[in-house]
């Protein structure tokens, strides 16, 4: 349980700092990461929680957001086109970081993925 406490504290710190920089991104990331983080526990039935953690991976959340955006624009995209748009969004983030010095995306990855991996450790702790 102390590992879950560390994961939740790291997630809270990440989301509070991110909300100061970009509130909408912090809100969307909080809406996708907080429910699985609260639901994960060391024992019990692990398969539904593991599926929930996989579905809330930041990368998969971005991919599903691309699919949802195309659906809301009433121009549904196939998986191939959605994959290309997903890679384009990642490429634009890297380009903004390189050209403009927008360090939010790399710092977000350095904070979000360790929290996500800590939650995996909590889930499969023996």
Protein Blocks (a to p, Z undefined) as FASTA:
>chain_A
ZZmmmmmmmmmmmmmmmmmmommlmmmmmmmmmmmmmmpcfedjfklmmmmmmmmgfklm
mmmmmmmmmmmnopacdfklmmmmmmmmmmmmmmmmmmnopaklmmmmmmmmmmmmmmmm
mmmpZZ
